Amino acid sequence: MRQNPKRKEVTFTFMYVPGKEVFVAGSFNKWDPKAIQLVDHDRSGSYTVTILLPKGRHEFKFFADENWQVDPFNSESVVNEYGSLNNVIVV
């Protein structure tokens, strides 16, 4: 992936049950729950994807087994309009 001054490569990682479908969604893709799929390359349950994000603050969550899930290893979070948490990343 090519970098540019207004965007940066960001790798998302989520630990989950091997053999499942895992996605990441957020303010950077209009919260489309199945637009960006993570891949478990070695079938260990470590799902990853690298995407090019615009610089700035983004809220996100993972979507697995038809459920929204926060990243337990990301300490940055905010309460969303539904009363649950969204993770935050600043690029």
C-alpha positions as CSV (number, residue, x, y, z in Angstrom):
1,M,0.0,0.0,0.0
2,R,1.2,3.5,-0.8
3,Q,1.4,6.1,1.9
4,N,0.5,9.7,1.3
5,P,0.7,12.7,3.6
6,K,-3.1,12.7,4.4
7,R,-3.4,8.9,5.0
8,K,-1.6,6.3,6.9
9,E,-1.5,2.5,7.0
10,V,-3.1,1.1,10.1
11,T,-3.2,-2.6,11.1
12,F,-6.2,-3.8,13.1
13,T,-5.8,-7.1,15.0
14,F,-8.5,-9.0,16.8
15,M,-8.2,-12.2,18.7
16,Y,-11.2,-14.5,18.2
17,V,-12.2,-18.1,17.6
18,P,-10.4,-19.6,14.6
19,G,-12.4,-20.3,11.5
20,K,-14.9,-17.4,11.9
21,E,-15.5,-14.3,9.8
22,V,-14.3,-11.1,11.5
23,F,-14.7,-7.5,10.2
24,V,-13.8,-4.0,11.3
25,A,-16.1,-1.1,10.9
26,G,-16.1,2.5,12.0
27,S,-16.4,6.1,11.2
28,F,-13.9,5.6,8.4
29,N,-16.3,3.3,6.4
30,K,-19.8,4.6,7.5
31,W,-20.0,1.7,10.0
32,D,-20.5,-0.9,7.2
33,P,-20.2,-4.1,9.3
34,K,-19.0,-6.3,6.4
35,A,-17.0,-4.0,4.2
36,I,-13.5,-4.7,5.7
37,Q,-12.7,-8.3,6.6
38,L,-9.8,-9.4,8.8
39,V,-7.9,-12.6,7.9
40,D,-6.6,-15.3,10.2
41,H,-3.6,-16.3,8.1
42,D,-2.3,-19.1,10.3
43,R,-5.6,-20.2,11.8
44,S,-4.5,-19.3,15.3
45,G,-7.4,-16.9,16.0
46,S,-5.3,-13.8,15.3
47,Y,-7.3,-11.9,12.7
48,T,-5.6,-8.9,11.0
49,V,-6.1,-6.4,8.2
50,T,-4.1,-3.3,7.1
51,I,-6.0,-0.4,5.6
52,L,-5.2,3.1,4.6
53,L,-7.0,5.6,6.9
54,P,-7.3,9.4,6.7
55,K,-5.4,11.2,9.4
56,G,-7.6,12.2,12.3
57,R,-9.7,10.5,15.0
58,H,-11.8,7.5,14.2
59,E,-14.2,5.4,16.2
60,F,-14.4,1.6,15.4
61,K,-15.6,-1.8,16.5
62,F,-15.1,-5.3,15.4
63,F,-18.0,-7.4,14.0
64,A,-17.9,-11.1,14.5
65,D,-20.7,-13.7,14.7
66,E,-23.2,-11.0,13.9
67,N,-22.2,-9.1,17.1
68,W,-20.4,-5.8,17.6
69,Q,-17.3,-6.2,19.8
70,V,-14.8,-3.7,21.2
71,D,-11.0,-4.4,21.2
72,P,-10.2,-5.4,24.8
73,F,-6.5,-4.3,24.2
74,N,-7.4,-0.8,23.1
75,S,-7.8,1.4,26.2
76,E,-9.1,4.4,24.2
77,S,-12.9,4.2,24.0
78,V,-16.0,6.4,24.1
79,V,-19.7,5.8,24.9
80,N,-21.7,5.8,21.6
81,E,-25.3,7.0,21.0
82,Y,-26.6,3.5,21.9
83,G,-24.9,3.4,25.4
84,S,-22.2,0.9,24.5
85,L,-18.6,1.6,23.8
86,N,-16.7,2.3,20.6
87,N,-12.9,2.1,20.4
88,V,-11.0,5.1,19.3
89,I,-7.8,5.4,17.1
90,V,-6.0,8.6,16.2
91,V,-4.1,8.4,13.0
